Amino acid sequence: MKVRSFDLRHSVFNIRYFGLDQLTAIRIETMRSKIKKLLLSFVLAVVPAGLALAWAVFSALQPLPDSLTRVSGEIYADILDRNGYLLALSRQNRFSANTLPLWKIPEPLVAAFVWAEDKRFYKHSGVDWLARGHACAENLRALKIVRGASTITEQSIRILHPRPRTGFNRLVETLEAYQLEHRFSKEEILEFYLNQVPFSNQCRGVNEAAQFYFDRTLDTLNMQEMLTLAVMVRAPSFLSPLNQKARTGDPLARRVKALVATMKSKGLLQPDELTELAPLGLNPTRVPVEAAHFVRHIKTAFNEEYRSNPQLRTTLDRNLQNKLNGILKEALKSLKNKKVQHAAILVLDHQTDEILAWVNSNDFFSQEPGSQIDAVLCLRQPGSALKPFLYSLALDRGYTAASIIPDLPLAQPVGRGLHNFKNYSSEYYGPMRLRCALGNSLNIPAVRTAEALGVTLFRDTLRELGFQSLTQNAEHYGEGLALGNAEVSLYELVRAYAVLARAGVYREPKLFLNLNRARIEKRVFSSEAASLIGAILSDPSARMLEFGESGLFDLPVQTAIKTGTSTDYRDAWIVGFNYQYVVGVWMGNLDYTPMVDITGSRGPALVLRSVMHELTREQETKPLYLDRSLVSVKICALSGRRPSAACPHFVTEFFNVKQVPREVCAWHQKKGGVPVTRLPFEYRDWLKSQNTAQVEDEVYALAEEKAAQQPSAHSDRKESFGLKVRMTQPVADLDIALDPRIPDHLERFPLIVETSRPVAQVEWFLDGQLLGITGANTNRYLWQPQRGRHTAYAKVLLQQQKKIFQTPEVPFWVK
């Protein structure tokens, strides 16, 4: 053995190993030398590794946000209704925008979360080493991970900076937790955590969780429901009500009971609180899909806004949406035998330009064909619904409401043949004033007007009104454009009718309350023309020839109404507007199969009445706007000119001051004191087809009969021909809702009759019993309404008449 040589005379050596033999001393010195080398090697290896680890840790640290209330990330907006109710929750966002300040979160919920997740939250500086030590001991005893010790601060770091669960990342999170505590207060950290803590189904924050699991707002939860949320975050997927194991209630209920017991033992709950737990009222809903077709339109048509705002507060009224959805479903149920499968409603407040309801009858998430087709946006033929825009254009091009348009047989060449235009009733009415042509929705006068104005001008005007679906040139449509041979959407139609409601001004509908988007505003029609069209469409007598006295059009609020029906009953439309709202209704089948005899005045009309009643029943009503420059003038009911002494019937009509007729009627004359009527030559063949007895050359009686049926511009029609008596309020099948603000014994509802001459006496009957009697010139009776179904009618004696007229019985409901 080779022994290392040492200088035994060295004083230090001698002192260090004094009393030892030389060999032992050498062995000890050799061991010491090896230890020094090992320590040096360890230092040389570990220090760089430690430095590398420190460098890696500090490199892994991510910057903290400047504010925990405005954390940013890739944004997909949550879509809300006008009152803040969630219509569509985006599950793609890293952070929830559906947040609350800490002071708005119920204190018991805050206490439950702190106790369940981090009992020493207010004592540590980001990391609870005591809890971490206890967790390590328990995990070692169980030889598996049975408990974590993450503080609320550390969990907040994981929400801010998601990372894989590794030991290295845990070290990074520990340092970041200290940084977070140094930068923000405990209250700020707790508020962020409660608003962003993850639940199952991509739900974030206690506010979202309350809406998702209980379908209620956070402030309406009871103590048990709050504790349930506090327990759920421990194992969101396992304890989710959507998990079959949790759905039985065992794991979740057991943990809630344990938390209750612990909080009672610590004095956080009173001993008499939650002595027995009620069945967990968990009602997990799928991702909110209120008004799903509307939500999809927001996401696709406004993708930039959807991707750049945490929340989009829309103009939609969720409560109104749900009510109208019920109305639509009931209407379709009653029309099932008419083969009507689909319908849609669109409601616009034309004063604020806000879309209030966007209703489709088809369930977006059903498996039925066409369930995701949006009937508000799909293109269909509008039938006669475009005629008001044609006549508005005509009024701005020199026509008046008294302009005579011949309703005579009309044929136009189509290819090698002829197309014969007909009215819906197949009747021809001869000379028709514009008011009556529009009110009765006659086809032939509309075609003649489109021909006179030019189809190109009409088509360009429709484009100005927002009908961007009219992509073809005027020749493609021809005069049939006036009868609806093009395809438009319900959205376009309602948007255009809003122009009439606004006295001729176009404005783009508003869909958002929290975005200031630039919107187009322009004048399309004059105020005189647009408001006069509204007056015509709201005049029940103007549509008497074709529609009769239809109670479906009788509304307690002055409402302009226009219907439309496409070929073979494939589409039925109605659009109405009053002082504030525009409502459009479409019915049909999305596969284009025809309905059975459903027109706009049948199916959709009943829906429109119900919708208008819902919109206005608690509001102070107003009449439609009528331009002040319009003046009322008496005219001959037949010729539309100033009446002569020979005119047997005259009505009143509104005119622009510059267009008041000056010519006197030449159609009515007197020969030898005998009244005669002479029509222009163009009406000769039509007269012959009517088998009218000629009193003398070009004299006829039928035209006088038609003229007597044509209305005045005023609704009372006191100067109209014939004796008419009818009950105008209530209308048939009306639903009357009692005002909850008025005591029942003080509430009154007016029963009203309309007569063509002054009243001498009216006897009012309800459910077959005499209610009361009113005297001369009194057309109404105030009745104290009683809940239930009723029928009403009246017996009317007119002045200077001996005959008593009885109105038909009118059924109605009081709710």
ABEGO torsion letter per residue (X at the ends): XBBBBBBAABAAAAAAABGBBAAAAAAAAAAAAAAAAAAAAAAAAAAAAAAAAAAAAAAABBBBBABAABBBBBBBBBBBBAAGBBABBBAABABBABBBBAAABBAAAAAAAAAAABAAAAABAGBBAAAAAAAAAAAAAAGBBABBABBAAAAAAAAABBBBBBAAAAAAAAAAAAAAAAABBAAAAAAAAAAABBBBGGBBEAAAAAAAAAGBBAAABBAAAAAAAAAAAABAAAABAABAAAAAGAAAAAAAAAAAAAAAAAGABBAABGABBBBBABBBBBBBABGAAAAAAAAAABAAAAAABABBBBABBAAAAAAAAAAAAAAAAAAAAAGBABBBBBBBBAAAGBBABBBBABBAABABBGAABBAAABBBBAEAAAAAAAAAAAAAAGBBAABBBBBBBBBBBBEABBBBBBBAAGBBAEBBBAAAAAAAGBAAAAAAAAAAAEAAAAAAAAAAAGBAABABBAAAAEAAAAAGABBBBAAAAAAAAAAAAAGGBBBBBBABAABBBBBBBBBABBAAAAAAAAAAAABAAAAAAAAEBBAAABBABBBBBBBBBBBGGABBBBBBBBAABBBBBBBEBAAGBBBBGBBAABAAAAAAAAAAAAAAAABBBBBBBBBAABBBBBBBAAAGBBBBAABABBBBBBBBAAABBABBBAABBBBGGBBBBBBBAAAAAAAAAAGBBBABBGBBAAAAAAAAABBBABAAGAABBEBBBBBAOBBBGBBBBBBAABBAAABBBBBBBBBABBBABBBBBBGGBBAEBBBBGBABBBBBBBBEBBBBBBBBBBBGBABBBBBBBBBBBBX
